[in-house]
């Protein structure tokens, strides 16, 4: 039995950061292959497998390393470790679109080439890149990576591909080295040692010329340096194929040239690099250029200098003028097709199947991702000192004001007669304000947390990030923040207005306030998933909180509401947490003793039945927020 992996004592040692220490076992006599619960999987015929029987001449991928079985032994296939792409007669028109976005495009990118996708705005460059990445299937034709369909085998090829979108894919508040270290912990196998991980981060920093900026927060870097940090995050896994969406946008001419030279060096190391760019001053550093005209028409593919000769113009700006409208684009498309008619690949109209049967990652991956994401998110909050200070001061400030608003004898059980009996009439108001404050804390803390980092989430989802650990990391860290704020609020209020409750009831009161903060956190995360921007989320949170206040039962008793509103009130976390704190403070009994009537019928519920409502309600809120996050991901893919 041959053991394959990254560790030095394996029979077949593979030097790749994505290969596990002990990745797979192989029996050459029977051809039986078994995956050893590897982090990034074993792929045979494009599918992730736990066991498979290999035939002579068959190839397979262990993460991003291609092996071939010759009937007697397995060996690394260097020809397939380098990546080439073939685009054969590709057309693309989304089902809801009124026009074709890409029109009969054919070209080939050889391993180690540096290729630029250029053209007018709206010509389909980003759409073409999404097809090359395997994110979408073409309506006609095929996109093949090393002879296999990019879309059908996207799970297999995602380990070979690095993608740097136009937006930053690192958190700006973190220092450069810390951001890359968290990216390495999420992308590299769990058995990667601390020394190995630091070595990978050091290589990425050196390659991107960022060693001297390792301790600087990303927000303080220049635009070119921030883009290089995003590229460094992709180079941690040593991808064979690197895609970049306008990496030079917003850079000065000197930095643009430096970035293009750096990408050219990456190609000389054996990587295939494809980028979208509008800057053509340094495009001569590319090996090939693909020119797209309006309507998604390929009007030229070949060496950059050949484009000037083909269009008979002195510079690339003149080419943009020549192909600036749909009619001229169609003319140049026909002329180019005639120009290279003999070399056009044969048309393929085969239907591209969707990925099926892919083996799932082990559940241990989710727990590890959750822990790393919790650490990273906590580090983000700690690094953003100004925002952290505002969060820390919210509860003490509001608690101090509330403590001064009410009589200090508000809940004193010894004052039951005379004029001192009636401060208790303001008791429900104070408890209601405590619940409302915790709801506000949770909602405001969370309403921007997902929408503001959607580009990072999309990129990490393309690697191996699961949505549930990501969502739960937000809930976990923000729950601790909410618990701290609720505790500080209650302590400062009781500094002047003592509630006269034993310790166990004090803790139960705090638990209801923490539940209110958690409910607000889940509502805020739901809005953060549904909103299109952080500003929209901030605007929507006020509407949701006003509804929570109106349906809480503090102003109008639930049984006096219209049936539809009564049902909505049953789903409002504010109603049940307000009932919880009122039950703990025993307000109904106190009011009845003073012949003031009962506050609300919910206060008659014991504590346990209240938790029997609150906990499932929090679960429903979490499920809705998680569904909103999945919906947001689907919207992003479309």
DATADA-V607223 format. One record per helix or strand. SS is the DSSP state (hx for helix, st for strand). FROM is the first residue (numbers start at 0). TO is the last residue. Records with the same first field share a line. If there is no record, write none. Layout:
SS: FROM-TO ; FROM-TO
This chain:
st: 1-4 ; 11-12 ; 23-26 ; 31-34 ; 41-43 ; 46-48 ; 50-52 ; 58-61 ; 64-68 ; 73-75 ; 84-91 ; 101-108 ; 113-118 ; 139-144 ; 147-148 ; 160-163 ; 174-174 ; 216-216 ; 240-244 ; 271-275 ; 287-292 ; 296-301
hx: 77-80 ; 124-131 ; 153-156 ; 175-186 ; 193-206 ; 210-212 ; 217-219 ; 222-234 ; 252-267 ; 282-284 ; 303-310 ; 315-321 ; 325-338 ; 340-342 ; 362-382 ; 384-404 ; 417-445 ; 450-462 ; 466-493 ; 502-529 ; 533-549 ; 557-559 ; 562-569 ; 572-583 ; 586-592 ; 600-603 ; 606-636
